[in-house]
Amino acid sequence: MDEDDLPTLIFSGQISEAAFLKSLLESRGIDTSIETVFLAPVPPKLYVRRRDAQNAVEVIEEFKRNGKRTAT
């Protein structure tokens, strides 16, 4: 596996927010995966490929700057 394909953690928190961010990132062409541990007090984790991490973080930051409106 190429190092650029390694999973990189970009978010950990509420499942509803992780699911929304997953949808937002995938609408931008960024593949994501959510890791959850049911029956454990561990927040879900959202991962992207290392090569997409910077772009994903920028999309999330843009979303947060826009007051939780859909990023453009």
CHARMM-style PDB file with segment names, atoms N, HN, CA, C and O in Angstrom:
ATOM      1  N   MET     1       0.834  -1.176   0.000  1.00  0.00      PROA
ATOM      2  CA  MET     1       0.000   0.000   0.000  1.00  0.00      PROA
ATOM      3  C   MET     1       0.881   1.242   0.000  1.00  0.00      PROA
ATOM      4  O   MET     1       1.845   1.335   0.760  1.00  0.00      PROA
ATOM      5  N   ASP     2       0.542   2.178  -0.848  1.00  0.00      PROA
ATOM      6  HN  ASP     2      -0.241   2.103  -1.465  1.00  0.00      PROA
ATOM      7  CA  ASP     2       1.239   3.456  -0.939  1.00  0.00      PROA
ATOM      8  C   ASP     2       0.964   4.263   0.332  1.00  0.00      PROA
ATOM      9  O   ASP     2      -0.153   4.233   0.848  1.00  0.00      PROA
ATOM     10  N   GLU     3       1.959   4.977   0.838  1.00  0.00      PROA
ATOM     11  HN  GLU     3       2.867   5.002   0.419  1.00  0.00      PROA
ATOM     12  CA  GLU     3       1.770   5.768   2.055  1.00  0.00      PROA
ATOM     13  C   GLU     3       0.674   6.807   1.901  1.00  0.00      PROA
ATOM     14  O   GLU     3       0.013   7.145   2.883  1.00  0.00      PROA
ATOM     15  N   ASP     4       0.463   7.324   0.695  1.00  0.00      PROA
ATOM     16  HN  ASP     4       1.000   7.049  -0.102  1.00  0.00      PROA
ATOM     17  CA  ASP     4      -0.600   8.298   0.460  1.00  0.00      PROA
ATOM     18  C   ASP     4      -1.986   7.694   0.639  1.00  0.00      PROA
ATOM     19  O   ASP     4      -2.963   8.428   0.787  1.00  0.00      PROA
ATOM     20  N   ASP     5      -2.086   6.362   0.628  1.00  0.00      PROA
ATOM     21  HN  ASP     5      -1.292   5.766   0.509  1.00  0.00      PROA
ATOM     22  CA  ASP     5      -3.365   5.680   0.815  1.00  0.00      PROA
ATOM     23  C   ASP     5      -3.647   5.332   2.279  1.00  0.00      PROA
ATOM     24  O   ASP     5      -4.734   4.848   2.596  1.00  0.00      PROA
ATOM     25  N   LEU     6      -2.693   5.570   3.166  1.00  0.00      PROA
ATOM     26  HN  LEU     6      -1.810   5.963   2.908  1.00  0.00      PROA
ATOM     27  CA  LEU     6      -2.886   5.243   4.572  1.00  0.00      PROA
ATOM     28  C   LEU     6      -3.993   6.106   5.167  1.00  0.00      PROA
ATOM     29  O   LEU     6      -4.094   7.288   4.839  1.00  0.00      PROA
ATOM     30  N   PRO     7      -4.826   5.534   6.036  1.00  0.00      PROA
ATOM     31  CA  PRO     7      -5.889   6.318   6.658  1.00  0.00      PROA
ATOM     32  C   PRO     7      -5.324   7.354   7.623  1.00  0.00      PROA
ATOM     33  O   PRO     7      -4.386   7.085   8.374  1.00  0.00      PROA
ATOM     34  N   THR     8      -5.919   8.546   7.582  1.00  0.00      PROA
ATOM     35  HN  THR     8      -6.680   8.764   6.971  1.00  0.00      PROA
ATOM     36  CA  THR     8      -5.507   9.647   8.434  1.00  0.00      PROA
ATOM     37  C   THR     8      -6.726  10.165   9.178  1.00  0.00      PROA
ATOM     38  O   THR     8      -7.737  10.502   8.562  1.00  0.00      PROA
ATOM     39  N   LEU     9      -6.636  10.228  10.484  1.00  0.00      PROA
ATOM     40  HN  LEU     9      -5.815   9.954  10.985  1.00  0.00      PROA
ATOM     41  CA  LEU     9      -7.730  10.710  11.314  1.00  0.00      PROA
ATOM     42  C   LEU     9      -7.890  12.210  11.126  1.00  0.00      PROA
ATOM     43  O   LEU     9      -6.928  12.968  11.254  1.00  0.00      PROA
ATOM     44  N   ILE    10      -9.146  12.645  10.812  1.00  0.00      PROA
ATOM     45  HN  ILE    10      -9.928  12.029  10.708  1.00  0.00      PROA
ATOM     46  CA  ILE    10      -9.379  14.078  10.668  1.00  0.00      PROA
ATOM     47  C   ILE    10     -10.472  14.593  11.601  1.00  0.00      PROA
ATOM     48  O   ILE    10     -10.628  15.805  11.756  1.00  0.00      PROA
ATOM     49  N   PHE    11     -11.229  13.689  12.223  1.00  0.00      PROA
ATOM     50  HN  PHE    11     -11.102  12.705  12.096  1.00  0.00      PROA
ATOM     51  CA  PHE    11     -12.303  14.123  13.117  1.00  0.00      PROA
ATOM     52  C   PHE    11     -12.646  13.011  14.094  1.00  0.00      PROA
ATOM     53  O   PHE    11     -12.616  11.827  13.756  1.00  0.00      PROA
ATOM     54  N   SER    12     -12.972  13.422  15.315  1.00  0.00      PROA
ATOM     55  HN  SER    12     -12.996  14.383  15.590  1.00  0.00      PROA
ATOM     56  CA  SER    12     -13.492  12.499  16.312  1.00  0.00      PROA
ATOM     57  C   SER    12     -14.507  13.280  17.131  1.00  0.00      PROA
ATOM     58  O   SER    12     -14.195  14.349  17.655  1.00  0.00      PROA
ATOM     59  N   GLY    13     -15.719  12.752  17.244  1.00  0.00      PROA
ATOM     60  HN  GLY    13     -15.973  11.884  16.818  1.00  0.00      PROA
ATOM     61  CA  GLY    13     -16.751  13.469  17.986  1.00  0.00      PROA
ATOM     62  C   GLY    13     -18.099  12.796  17.852  1.00  0.00      PROA
ATOM     63  O   GLY    13     -18.190  11.574  17.736  1.00  0.00      PROA
ATOM     64  N   GLN    14     -19.140  13.598  17.870  1.00  0.00      PROA
ATOM     65  HN  GLN    14     -19.066  14.591  17.964  1.00  0.00      PROA
ATOM     66  CA  GLN    14     -20.512  13.105  17.795  1.00  0.00      PROA
ATOM     67  C   GLN    14     -20.753  12.344  16.484  1.00  0.00      PROA
ATOM     68  O   GLN    14     -20.255  12.744  15.432  1.00  0.00      PROA
ATOM     69  N   ILE    15     -21.516  11.250  16.550  1.00  0.00      PROA
ATOM     70  HN  ILE    15     -21.920  10.925  17.405  1.00  0.00      PROA
ATOM     71  CA  ILE    15     -21.799  10.449  15.364  1.00  0.00      PROA
ATOM     72  C   ILE    15     -22.561  11.253  14.324  1.00  0.00      PROA
ATOM     73  O   ILE    15     -22.324  11.084  13.128  1.00  0.00      PROA
ATOM     74  N   SER    16     -23.474  12.126  14.749  1.00  0.00      PROA
ATOM     75  HN  SER    16     -23.667  12.263  15.721  1.00  0.00      PROA
ATOM     76  CA  SER    16     -24.242  12.918  13.786  1.00  0.00      PROA
ATOM     77  C   SER    16     -23.337  13.878  13.027  1.00  0.00      PROA
ATOM     78  O   SER    16     -23.499  14.058  11.821  1.00  0.00      PROA
ATOM     79  N   GLU    17     -22.383  14.496  13.724  1.00  0.00      PROA
ATOM     80  HN  GLU    17     -22.251  14.349  14.704  1.00  0.00      PROA
ATOM     81  CA  GLU    17     -21.455  15.405  13.051  1.00  0.00      PROA
ATOM     82  C   GLU    17     -20.500  14.634  12.152  1.00  0.00      PROA
ATOM     83  O   GLU    17     -20.192  15.085  11.048  1.00  0.00      PROA
ATOM     84  N   ALA    18     -20.030  13.487  12.605  1.00  0.00      PROA
ATOM     85  HN  ALA    18     -20.280  13.121  13.502  1.00  0.00      PROA
ATOM     86  CA  ALA    18     -19.147  12.651  11.776  1.00  0.00      PROA
ATOM     87  C   ALA    18     -19.866  12.222  10.502  1.00  0.00      PROA
ATOM     88  O   ALA    18     -19.279  12.243   9.420  1.00  0.00      PROA
ATOM     89  N   ALA    19     -21.129  11.834  10.625  1.00  0.00      PROA
ATOM     90  HN  ALA    19     -21.606  11.817  11.504  1.00  0.00      PROA
ATOM     91  CA  ALA    19     -21.900  11.410   9.450  1.00  0.00      PROA
ATOM     92  C   ALA    19     -22.112  12.572   8.492  1.00  0.00      PROA
ATOM     93  O   ALA    19     -22.023  12.401   7.277  1.00  0.00      PROA
ATOM     94  N   PHE    20     -22.395  13.769   9.040  1.00  0.00      PROA
ATOM     95  HN  PHE    20     -22.467  13.908  10.028  1.00  0.00      PROA
ATOM     96  CA  PHE    20     -22.569  14.939   8.174  1.00  0.00      PROA
ATOM     97  C   PHE    20     -21.269  15.270   7.452  1.00  0.00      PROA
ATOM     98  O   PHE    20     -21.270  15.497   6.243  1.00  0.00      PROA
ATOM     99  N   LEU    21     -20.159  15.300   8.187  1.00  0.00      PROA
ATOM    100  HN  LEU    21     -20.158  15.116   9.170  1.00  0.00      PROA
ATOM    101  CA  LEU    21     -18.864  15.611   7.566  1.00  0.00      PROA
ATOM    102  C   LEU    21     -18.496  14.573   6.520  1.00  0.00      PROA
ATOM    103  O   LEU    21     -17.933  14.917   5.482  1.00  0.00      PROA
ATOM    104  N   LYS    22     -18.804  13.310   6.775  1.00  0.00      PROA
ATOM    105  HN  LYS    22     -19.262  13.030   7.619  1.00  0.00      PROA
ATOM    106  CA  LYS    22     -18.560  12.255   5.786  1.00  0.00      PROA
ATOM    107  C   LYS    22     -19.309  12.570   4.502  1.00  0.00      PROA
ATOM    108  O   LYS    22     -18.749  12.481   3.410  1.00  0.00      PROA
ATOM    109  N   SER    23     -20.570  12.934   4.636  1.00  0.00      PROA
ATOM    110  HN  SER    23     -21.026  13.006   5.523  1.00  0.00      PROA
ATOM    111  CA  SER    23     -21.386  13.273   3.470  1.00  0.00      PROA
ATOM    112  C   SER    23     -20.833  14.498   2.750  1.00  0.00      PROA
ATOM    113  O   SER    23     -20.747  14.513   1.522  1.00  0.00      PROA
ATOM    114  N   LEU    24     -20.460  15.519   3.507  1.00  0.00      PROA
ATOM    115  HN  LEU    24     -20.530  15.507   4.505  1.00  0.00      PROA
ATOM    116  CA  LEU    24     -19.902  16.745   2.924  1.00  0.00      PROA
ATOM    117  C   LEU    24     -18.622  16.443   2.153  1.00  0.00      PROA
ATOM    118  O   LEU    24     -18.459  16.888   1.017  1.00  0.00      PROA
ATOM    119  N   LEU    25     -17.717  15.688   2.769  1.00  0.00      PROA
ATOM    120  HN  LEU    25     -17.849  15.327   3.692  1.00  0.00      PROA
ATOM    121  CA  LEU    25     -16.442  15.373   2.111  1.00  0.00      PROA
ATOM    122  C   LEU    25     -16.653  14.506   0.879  1.00  0.00      PROA
ATOM    123  O   LEU    25     -16.013  14.728  -0.149  1.00  0.00      PROA
ATOM    124  N   GLU    26     -17.535  13.530   0.966  1.00  0.00      PROA
ATOM    125  HN  GLU    26     -18.056  13.350   1.801  1.00  0.00      PROA
ATOM    126  CA  GLU    26     -17.771  12.659  -0.183  1.00  0.00      PROA
ATOM    127  C   GLU    26     -18.426  13.425  -1.325  1.00  0.00      PROA
ATOM    128  O   GLU    26     -18.230  13.075  -2.489  1.00  0.00      PROA
ATOM    129  N   SER    27     -19.202  14.467  -1.015  1.00  0.00      PROA
ATOM    130  HN  SER    27     -19.361  14.751  -0.070  1.00  0.00      PROA
ATOM    131  CA  SER    27     -19.777  15.294  -2.077  1.00  0.00      PROA
ATOM    132  C   SER    27     -18.694  16.085  -2.797  1.00  0.00      PROA
ATOM    133  O   SER    27     -18.899  16.557  -3.915  1.00  0.00      PROA
ATOM    134  N   ARG    28     -17.535  16.226  -2.148  1.00  0.00      PROA
ATOM    135  HN  ARG    28     -17.369  15.843  -1.239  1.00  0.00      PROA
ATOM    136  CA  ARG    28     -16.376  16.900  -2.742  1.00  0.00      PROA
ATOM    137  C   ARG    28     -15.395  15.910  -3.375  1.00  0.00      PROA
ATOM    138  O   ARG    28     -14.306  16.294  -3.803  1.00  0.00      PROA
ATOM    139  N   GLY    29     -15.788  14.633  -3.431  1.00  0.00      PROA
ATOM    140  HN  GLY    29     -16.672  14.321  -3.084  1.00  0.00      PROA
ATOM    141  CA  GLY    29     -14.948  13.622  -4.054  1.00  0.00      PROA
ATOM    142  C   GLY    29     -13.866  13.054  -3.156  1.00  0.00      PROA
ATOM    143  O   GLY    29     -12.912  12.448  -3.645  1.00  0.00      PROA
ATOM    144  N   ILE    30     -13.997  13.240  -1.848  1.00  0.00      PROA
ATOM    145  HN  ILE    30     -14.772  13.731  -1.451  1.00  0.00      PROA
ATOM    146  CA  ILE    30     -13.011  12.732  -0.893  1.00  0.00      PROA
ATOM    147  C   ILE    30     -13.582  11.483  -0.231  1.00  0.00      PROA
ATOM    148  O   ILE    30     -14.592  11.552   0.470  1.00  0.00      PROA
ATOM    149  N   ASP    31     -12.939  10.350  -0.453  1.00  0.00      PROA
ATOM    150  HN  ASP    31     -12.119  10.293  -1.022  1.00  0.00      PROA
ATOM    151  CA  ASP    31     -13.371   9.099   0.168  1.00  0.00      PROA
ATOM    152  C   ASP    31     -13.117   9.155   1.671  1.00  0.00      PROA
ATOM    153  O   ASP    31     -12.062   9.602   2.119  1.00  0.00      PROA
ATOM    154  N   THR    32     -14.096   8.698   2.436  1.00  0.00      PROA
ATOM    155  HN  THR    32     -14.953   8.335   2.072  1.00  0.00      PROA
ATOM    156  CA  THR    32     -13.973   8.710   3.891  1.00  0.00      PROA
ATOM    157  C   THR    32     -14.413   7.376   4.472  1.00  0.00      PROA
ATOM    158  O   THR    32     -15.061   6.572   3.803  1.00  0.00      PROA
ATOM    159  N   SER    33     -14.049   7.157   5.723  1.00  0.00      PROA
ATOM    160  HN  SER    33     -13.522   7.810   6.267  1.00  0.00      PROA
ATOM    161  CA  SER    33     -14.570   6.007   6.461  1.00  0.00      PROA
ATOM    162  C   SER    33     -14.757   6.433   7.906  1.00  0.00      PROA
ATOM    163  O   SER    33     -13.991   7.236   8.438  1.00  0.00      PROA
ATOM    164  N   ILE    34     -15.788   5.881   8.531  1.00  0.00      PROA
ATOM    165  HN  ILE    34     -16.411   5.228   8.099  1.00  0.00      PROA
ATOM    166  CA  ILE    34     -16.058   6.146   9.944  1.00  0.00      PROA
ATOM    167  C   ILE    34     -15.808   4.866  10.719  1.00  0.00      PROA
ATOM    168  O   ILE    34     -16.289   3.792  10.355  1.00  0.00      PROA
ATOM    169  N   GLU    35     -15.047   5.001  11.791  1.00  0.00      PROA
ATOM    170  HN  GLU    35     -14.656   5.873  12.086  1.00  0.00      PROA
ATOM    171  CA  GLU    35     -14.810   3.872  12.693  1.00  0.00      PROA
ATOM    172  C   GLU    35     -15.617   4.128  13.959  1.00  0.00      PROA
ATOM    173  O   GLU    35     -15.449   5.154  14.618  1.00  0.00      PROA
ATOM    174  N   THR    36     -16.482   3.195  14.286  1.00  0.00      PROA
ATOM    175  HN  THR    36     -16.617   2.362  13.750  1.00  0.00      PROA
ATOM    176  CA  THR    36     -17.256   3.313  15.515  1.00  0.00      PROA
ATOM    177  C   THR    36     -17.067   2.059  16.353  1.00  0.00      PROA
ATOM    178  O   THR    36     -16.834   0.970  15.827  1.00  0.00      PROA
ATOM    179  N   VAL    37     -17.168   2.227  17.642  1.00  0.00      PROA
ATOM    180  HN  VAL    37     -17.357   3.111  18.069  1.00  0.00      PROA
ATOM    181  CA  VAL    37     -17.109   1.106  18.569  1.00  0.00      PROA
ATOM    182  C   VAL    37     -18.412   1.154  19.358  1.00  0.00      PROA
ATOM    183  O   VAL    37     -18.573   1.962  20.272  1.00  0.00      PROA
ATOM    184  N   PHE    38     -19.339   0.273  18.986  1.00  0.00      PROA
ATOM    185  HN  PHE    38     -19.208  -0.383  18.243  1.00  0.00      PROA
ATOM    186  CA  PHE    38     -20.614   0.250  19.675  1.00  0.00      PROA
ATOM    187  C   PHE    38     -20.444  -0.363  21.059  1.00  0.00      PROA
ATOM    188  O   PHE    38     -19.574  -1.206  21.278  1.00  0.00      PROA
ATOM    189  N   LEU    39     -21.263   0.063  21.962  1.00  0.00      PROA
ATOM    190  HN  LEU    39     -21.969   0.748  21.785  1.00  0.00      PROA
ATOM    191  CA  LEU    39     -21.248  -0.415  23.343  1.00  0.00      PROA
ATOM    192  C   LEU    39     -19.968  -0.033  24.083  1.00  0.00      PROA
ATOM    193  O   LEU    39     -19.574  -0.694  25.044  1.00  0.00      PROA
ATOM    194  N   ALA    40     -19.332   1.029  23.630  1.00  0.00      PROA
ATOM    195  HN  ALA    40     -19.652   1.566  22.850  1.00  0.00      PROA
ATOM    196  CA  ALA    40     -18.144   1.533  24.313  1.00  0.00      PROA
ATOM    197  C   ALA    40     -18.202   3.058  24.290  1.00  0.00      PROA
ATOM    198  O   ALA    40     -18.680   3.639  23.315  1.00  0.00      PROA
ATOM    199  N   PRO    41     -17.728   3.708  25.333  1.00  0.00      PROA
ATOM    200  CA  PRO    41     -17.773   5.178  25.376  1.00  0.00      PROA
ATOM    201  C   PRO    41     -16.640   5.819  24.569  1.00  0.00      PROA
ATOM    202  O   PRO    41     -15.881   6.638  25.087  1.00  0.00      PROA
ATOM    203  N   VAL    42     -16.540   5.437  23.310  1.00  0.00      PROA
ATOM    204  HN  VAL    42     -17.157   4.772  22.890  1.00  0.00      PROA
ATOM    205  CA  VAL    42     -15.490   5.947  22.426  1.00  0.00      PROA
ATOM    206  C   VAL    42     -16.167   6.692  21.282  1.00  0.00      PROA
ATOM    207  O   VAL    42     -17.024   6.122  20.607  1.00  0.00      PROA
ATOM    208  N   PRO    43     -15.801   7.959  21.045  1.00  0.00      PROA
ATOM    209  CA  PRO    43     -16.441   8.688  19.959  1.00  0.00      PROA
ATOM    210  C   PRO    43     -16.038   8.113  18.596  1.00  0.00      PROA
ATOM    211  O   PRO    43     -14.944   7.570  18.447  1.00  0.00      PROA
ATOM    212  N   PRO    44     -16.920   8.234  17.613  1.00  0.00      PROA
ATOM    213  CA  PRO    44     -16.567   7.759  16.272  1.00  0.00      PROA
ATOM    214  C   PRO    44     -15.406   8.575  15.711  1.00  0.00      PROA
ATOM    215  O   PRO    44     -15.196   9.728  16.089  1.00  0.00      PROA
ATOM    216  N   LYS    45     -14.672   7.963  14.819  1.00  0.00      PROA
ATOM    217  HN  LYS    45     -14.843   7.026  14.512  1.00  0.00      PROA
ATOM    218  CA  LYS    45     -13.520   8.607  14.187  1.00  0.00      PROA
ATOM    219  C   LYS    45     -13.727   8.618  12.674  1.00  0.00      PROA
ATOM    220  O   LYS    45     -14.151   7.623  12.085  1.00  0.00      PROA
ATOM    221  N   LEU    46     -13.425   9.745  12.064  1.00  0.00      PROA
ATOM    222  HN  LEU    46     -13.081  10.553  12.542  1.00  0.00      PROA
ATOM    223  CA  LEU    46     -13.561   9.916  10.622  1.00  0.00      PROA
ATOM    224  C   LEU    46     -12.170   9.949  10.003  1.00  0.00      PROA
ATOM    225  O   LEU    46     -11.307  10.725  10.413  1.00  0.00      PROA
ATOM    226  N   TYR    47     -11.973   9.096   9.012  1.00  0.00      PROA
ATOM    227  HN  TYR    47     -12.674   8.465   8.678  1.00  0.00      PROA
ATOM    228  CA  TYR    47     -10.667   8.975   8.353  1.00  0.00      PROA
ATOM    229  C   TYR    47     -10.780   9.291   6.868  1.00  0.00      PROA
ATOM    230  O   TYR    47     -11.818   9.063   6.246  1.00  0.00      PROA
ATOM    231  N   VAL    48      -9.688   9.824   6.310  1.00  0.00      PROA
ATOM    232  HN  VAL    48      -8.845  10.010   6.815  1.00  0.00      PROA
ATOM    233  CA  VAL    48      -9.531   9.996   4.869  1.00  0.00      PROA
ATOM    234  C   VAL    48      -8.148   9.466   4.498  1.00  0.00      PROA
ATOM    235  O   VAL    48      -7.315   9.209   5.367  1.00  0.00      PROA
ATOM    236  N   ARG    49      -7.919   9.308   3.207  1.00  0.00      PROA
ATOM    237  HN  ARG    49      -8.596   9.517   2.501  1.00  0.00      PROA
ATOM    238  CA  ARG    49      -6.565   8.927   2.775  1.00  0.00      PROA
ATOM    239  C   ARG    49      -5.606  10.085   3.044  1.00  0.00      PROA
ATOM    240  O   ARG    49      -5.988  11.252   2.959  1.00  0.00      PROA
ATOM    241  N   ARG    50      -4.387   9.758   3.363  1.00  0.00      PROA
ATOM    242  HN  ARG    50      -4.077   8.810   3.433  1.00  0.00      PROA
ATOM    243  CA  ARG    50      -3.370  10.776   3.665  1.00  0.00      PROA
ATOM    244  C   ARG    50      -3.301  11.830   2.562  1.00  0.00      PROA
ATOM    245  O   ARG    50      -3.172  13.019   2.853  1.00  0.00      PROA
ATOM    246  N   ARG    51      -3.385  11.417   1.331  1.00  0.00      PROA
ATOM    247  HN  ARG    51      -3.490  10.451   1.094  1.00  0.00      PROA
ATOM    248  CA  ARG    51      -3.276  12.367   0.216  1.00  0.00      PROA
ATOM    249  C   ARG    51      -4.427  13.374   0.198  1.00  0.00      PROA
ATOM    250  O   ARG    51      -4.289  14.456  -0.373  1.00  0.00      PROA
ATOM    251  N   ASP    52      -5.562  13.030   0.818  1.00  0.00      PROA
ATOM    252  HN  ASP    52      -5.673  12.151   1.282  1.00  0.00      PROA
ATOM    253  CA  ASP    52      -6.738  13.904   0.839  1.00  0.00      PROA
ATOM    254  C   ASP    52      -6.876  14.689   2.138  1.00  0.00      PROA
ATOM    255  O   ASP    52      -7.779  15.517   2.259  1.00  0.00      PROA
ATOM    256  N   ALA    53      -6.008  14.448   3.105  1.00  0.00      PROA
ATOM    257  HN  ALA    53      -5.274  13.775   3.007  1.00  0.00      PROA
ATOM    258  CA  ALA    53      -6.176  15.017   4.438  1.00  0.00      PROA
ATOM    259  C   ALA    53      -6.187  16.545   4.431  1.00  0.00      PROA
ATOM    260  O   ALA    53      -7.067  17.143   5.050  1.00  0.00      PROA
ATOM    261  N   GLN    54      -5.258  17.183   3.765  1.00  0.00      PROA
ATOM    262  HN  GLN    54      -4.544  16.697   3.262  1.00  0.00      PROA
ATOM    263  CA  GLN    54      -5.196  18.646   3.765  1.00  0.00      PROA
ATOM    264  C   GLN    54      -6.460  19.236   3.148  1.00  0.00      PROA
ATOM    265  O   GLN    54      -7.031  20.182   3.691  1.00  0.00      PROA
ATOM    266  N   ASN    55      -6.895  18.692   2.030  1.00  0.00      PROA
ATOM    267  HN  ASN    55      -6.431  17.924   1.589  1.00  0.00      PROA
ATOM    268  CA  ASN    55      -8.110  19.167   1.378  1.00  0.00      PROA
ATOM    269  C   ASN    55      -9.314  18.957   2.287  1.00  0.00      PROA
ATOM    270  O   ASN    55     -10.167  19.838   2.395  1.00  0.00      PROA
ATOM    271  N   ALA    56      -9.395  17.805   2.941  1.00  0.00      PROA
ATOM    272  HN  ALA    56      -8.702  17.089   2.854  1.00  0.00      PROA
ATOM    273  CA  ALA    56     -10.512  17.506   3.838  1.00  0.00      PROA
ATOM    274  C   ALA    56     -10.556  18.491   5.002  1.00  0.00      PROA
ATOM    275  O   ALA    56     -11.627  18.977   5.363  1.00  0.00      PROA
ATOM    276  N   VAL    57      -9.417  18.782   5.581  1.00  0.00      PROA
ATOM    277  HN  VAL    57      -8.546  18.387   5.288  1.00  0.00      PROA
ATOM    278  CA  VAL    57      -9.355  19.734   6.693  1.00  0.00      PROA
ATOM    279  C   VAL    57      -9.806  21.117   6.226  1.00  0.00      PROA
ATOM    280  O   VAL    57     -10.509  21.817   6.954  1.00  0.00      PROA
ATOM    281  N   GLU    58      -9.409  21.511   5.027  1.00  0.00      PROA
ATOM    282  HN  GLU    58      -8.837  20.942   4.436  1.00  0.00      PROA
ATOM    283  CA  GLU    58      -9.825  22.808   4.486  1.00  0.00      PROA
ATOM    284  C   GLU    58     -11.339  22.864   4.289  1.00  0.00      PROA
ATOM    285  O   GLU    58     -11.958  23.886   4.583  1.00  0.00      PROA
ATOM    286  N   VAL    59     -11.939  21.789   3.798  1.00  0.00      PROA
ATOM    287  HN  VAL    59     -11.436  20.958   3.559  1.00  0.00      PROA
ATOM    288  CA  VAL    59     -13.392  21.740   3.611  1.00  0.00      PROA
ATOM    289  C   VAL    59     -14.093  21.866   4.966  1.00  0.00      PROA
ATOM    290  O   VAL    59     -15.069  22.605   5.090  1.00  0.00      PROA
ATOM    291  N   ILE    60     -13.607  21.155   5.970  1.00  0.00      PROA
ATOM    292  HN  ILE    60     -12.814  20.554   5.869  1.00  0.00      PROA
ATOM    293  CA  ILE    60     -14.205  21.208   7.301  1.00  0.00      PROA
ATOM    294  C   ILE    60     -14.056  22.605   7.905  1.00  0.00      PROA
ATOM    295  O   ILE    60     -15.003  23.134   8.487  1.00  0.00      PROA
ATOM    296  N   GLU    61     -12.877  23.199   7.769  1.00  0.00      PROA
ATOM    297  HN  GLU    61     -12.108  22.769   7.297  1.00  0.00      PROA
ATOM    298  CA  GLU    61     -12.660  24.546   8.301  1.00  0.00      PROA
ATOM    299  C   GLU    61     -13.555  25.560   7.600  1.00  0.00      PROA
ATOM    300  O   GLU    61     -14.095  26.459   8.245  1.00  0.00      PROA
ATOM    301  N   GLU    62     -13.718  25.425   6.289  1.00  0.00      PROA
ATOM    302  HN  GLU    62     -13.280  24.695   5.765  1.00  0.00      PROA
ATOM    303  CA  GLU    62     -14.602  26.317   5.540  1.00  0.00      PROA
ATOM    304  C   GLU    62     -16.040  26.167   6.042  1.00  0.00      PROA
ATOM    305  O   GLU    62     -16.748  27.160   6.208  1.00  0.00      PROA
ATOM    306  N   PHE    63     -16.461  24.946   6.277  1.00  0.00      PROA
ATOM    307  HN  PHE    63     -15.885  24.140   6.142  1.00  0.00      PROA
ATOM    308  CA  PHE    63     -17.799  24.683   6.812  1.00  0.00      PROA
ATOM    309  C   PHE    63     -17.971  25.369   8.166  1.00  0.00      PROA
ATOM    310  O   PHE    63     -18.995  26.008   8.406  1.00  0.00      PROA
ATOM    311  N   LYS    64     -16.999  25.248   9.038  1.00  0.00      PROA
ATOM    312  HN  LYS    64     -16.167  24.729   8.843  1.00  0.00      PROA
ATOM    313  CA  LYS    64     -17.083  25.852  10.368  1.00  0.00      PROA
ATOM    314  C   LYS    64     -17.078  27.382  10.292  1.00  0.00      PROA
ATOM    315  O   LYS    64     -17.810  28.039  11.032  1.00  0.00      PROA
ATOM    316  N   ARG    65     -16.254  27.954   9.399  1.00  0.00      PROA
ATOM    317  HN  ARG    65     -15.659  27.420   8.798  1.00  0.00      PROA
ATOM    318  CA  ARG    65     -16.214  29.413   9.232  1.00  0.00      PROA
ATOM    319  C   ARG    65     -17.551  29.962   8.759  1.00  0.00      PROA
ATOM    320  O   ARG    65     -17.939  31.069   9.132  1.00  0.00      PROA
ATOM    321  N   ASN    66     -18.247  29.200   7.947  1.00  0.00      PROA
ATOM    322  HN  ASN    66     -17.932  28.301   7.644  1.00  0.00      PROA
ATOM    323  CA  ASN    66     -19.512  29.658   7.377  1.00  0.00      PROA
ATOM    324  C   ASN    66     -20.682  29.423   8.326  1.00  0.00      PROA
ATOM    325  O   ASN    66     -21.834  29.414   7.892  1.00  0.00      PROA
ATOM    326  N   GLY    67     -20.410  29.238   9.586  1.00  0.00      PROA
ATOM    327  HN  GLY    67     -19.475  29.245   9.939  1.00  0.00      PROA
ATOM    328  CA  GLY    67     -21.457  29.117  10.586  1.00  0.00      PROA
ATOM    329  C   GLY    67     -22.340  27.900  10.398  1.00  0.00      PROA
ATOM    330  O   GLY    67     -23.560  27.969  10.553  1.00  0.00      PROA
ATOM    331  N   LYS    68     -21.707  26.774  10.058  1.00  0.00      PROA
ATOM    332  HN  LYS    68     -20.716  26.718   9.932  1.00  0.00      PROA
ATOM    333  CA  LYS    68     -22.411  25.503   9.897  1.00  0.00      PROA
ATOM    334  C   LYS    68     -23.294  25.465   8.650  1.00  0.00      PROA
ATOM    335  O   LYS    68     -24.162  24.600   8.533  1.00  0.00      PROA
ATOM    336  N   ARG    69     -23.077  26.402   7.715  1.00  0.00      PROA
ATOM    337  HN  ARG    69     -22.372  27.105   7.810  1.00  0.00      PROA
ATOM    338  CA  ARG    69     -23.761  26.321   6.432  1.00  0.00      PROA
ATOM    339  C   ARG    69     -22.938  25.418   5.528  1.00  0.00      PROA
ATOM    340  O   ARG    69     -21.753  25.195   5.780  1.00  0.00      PROA
ATOM    341  N   THR    70     -23.557  24.901   4.481  1.00  0.00      PROA
ATOM    342  HN  THR    70     -24.519  25.082   4.276  1.00  0.00      PROA
ATOM    343  CA  THR    70     -22.847  24.047   3.539  1.00  0.00      PROA
ATOM    344  C   THR    70     -21.711  24.837   2.905  1.00  0.00      PROA
ATOM    345  O   THR    70     -21.925  25.934   2.391  1.00  0.00      PROA
ATOM    346  N   ALA    71     -20.495  24.277   2.940  1.00  0.00      PROA
ATOM    347  HN  ALA    71     -20.321  23.385   3.357  1.00  0.00      PROA
ATOM    348  CA  ALA    71     -19.340  24.931   2.352  1.00  0.00      PROA
ATOM    349  C   ALA    71     -19.482  24.990   0.839  1.00  0.00      PROA
ATOM    350  O   ALA    71     -20.028  24.081   0.214  1.00  0.00      PROA
ATOM    351  N   THR    72     -18.981  26.077   0.264  1.00  0.00      PROA
ATOM    352  HN  THR    72     -18.538  26.815   0.772  1.00  0.00      PROA
ATOM    353  CA  THR    72     -19.069  26.245  -1.196  1.00  0.00      PROA
ATOM    354  C   THR    72     -17.751  26.049  -1.843  1.00  0.00      PROA
ATOM    355  OT1 THR    72     -17.641  26.153  -3.065  1.00  0.00      PROA
TER     356      THR     72
END
